[in-house]
Amino acid sequence: PIPATTFPKIGEYSLNPINEPFISLQDEGFICYSYYYMNGVAGAIPTCYARKTVVDMLTRARQNLPPDLDFKIWDAYRPIHVQERLWSLQRSKVYFEHPQASEKELDFLTSFFVSKPSYDETKPSLHNTGGALDLTLIKKDTYEELNMGTTFDDFSHRAWTNHFEPDYSEHEIDEEICTNRRILY
């Protein structure tokens, strides 16, 4: 089963970016669909890039998939102005849902689904370093996406990795979705 996820509190962690080459995931044979570029987000790029370490980890993970499945990459490295746009859009939605929330609370609630843009090199947003990927599983022969229970960029509780686990959700148990998410996990 997929364990419950715990999130760090604001300011509890930092990341020191590693200077390493960006690699095109398409050039490495991965199926990519640059979601934000394809959907007209200003400044988004058409190619999915990630740091070499991330590509190496993804390649190893791919080798552990069932033979009939593969990854589809939705997004990887993104320029900071794209991160700012995504943050701003999600934060506006959070504000609409919680108009009485403080600025700190709005940032915290927004950060559950979108990393806050950061120009601080010691605490960058992960997508801005090529250190994060948005992906799903597909069938190799048809490129059909497996049912994960949500659409891409679903910023709701249903997007939590363990949402469809029997111990987590009494009202929304789906064996197919649970199995697919376990494979991805």
Long-range contacts (C-beta under 8 A, 24 or more apart in sequence): 1-162, 1-165, 1-166, 1-167, 1-182, 2-161, 2-162, 2-165, 2-181, 2-182, 2-185, 3-162, 4-162, 4-168, 5-160, 5-161, 5-162, 7-112, 10-104, 10-107, 10-108, 10-111, 14-122, 14-123, 15-122, 15-123, 15-124, 15-126, 15-129, 15-131, 16-122, 17-121, 17-122, 17-124, 17-129, 17-131, 18-51, 18-53, 18-129, 20-51, 20-52, 20-53, 21-51, 21-52, 22-49, 22-50, 22-51, 22-52, 22-77, 22-130, 23-49, 23-50, 23-51, 23-52, 23-55, 24-48, 24-49, 25-49, 25-50, 25-55, 25-58, 25-73, 25-76, 28-55, 28-59, 30-58, 30-62, 30-71, 30-73, 31-70, 31-71, 31-72, 31-73, 31-138, 31-143, 32-72, 32-73, 33-72, 33-73, 33-74, 34-74, 34-75, 35-74, 35-75, 35-134, 35-152, 35-153, 36-75, 36-78, 36-82, 36-86, 41-82, 41-85, 41-86, 42-81, 42-82, 42-85, 43-79, 43-81, 43-82, 43-85, 44-78, 44-79, 44-82, 45-77, 45-78, 45-79, 48-73, 48-75, 48-76, 48-77, 48-133, 49-76, 49-77, 49-130, 50-76, 50-77, 50-130, 50-131, 50-133, 51-129, 51-130, 51-131, 54-130, 54-131, 54-132, 54-133, 58-133, 65-137, 65-183, 66-183, 67-140, 68-139, 68-140, 68-141, 69-137, 69-138, 69-139, 69-140, 69-146, 69-183, 70-137, 70-138, 70-139, 70-140, 71-135, 71-136, 71-137, 71-138, 72-135, 72-136, 72-137, 72-138, 72-143, 72-145, 73-133, 73-134, 73-135, 74-133, 74-134, 74-135, 74-136, 74-152, 75-127, 75-133, 75-134, 76-127, 76-130, 76-132, 76-133, 76-134, 77-127, 77-128, 77-129, 77-130, 78-127, 78-128, 79-128, 80-117, 80-119, 80-125, 80-128, 83-114, 83-115, 83-117, 83-125, 83-127, 83-128, 84-117, 86-114, 87-114, 87-115, 87-116, 87-117, 90-114, 90-155, 93-155, 112-155, 113-155, 113-159, 114-155, 135-184, 136-184, 137-180, 137-183, 137-184, 146-180, 146-183, 147-176, 147-177, 147-180, 148-177, 148-180, 148-181, 148-184, 149-174, 149-177, 149-181, 161-185
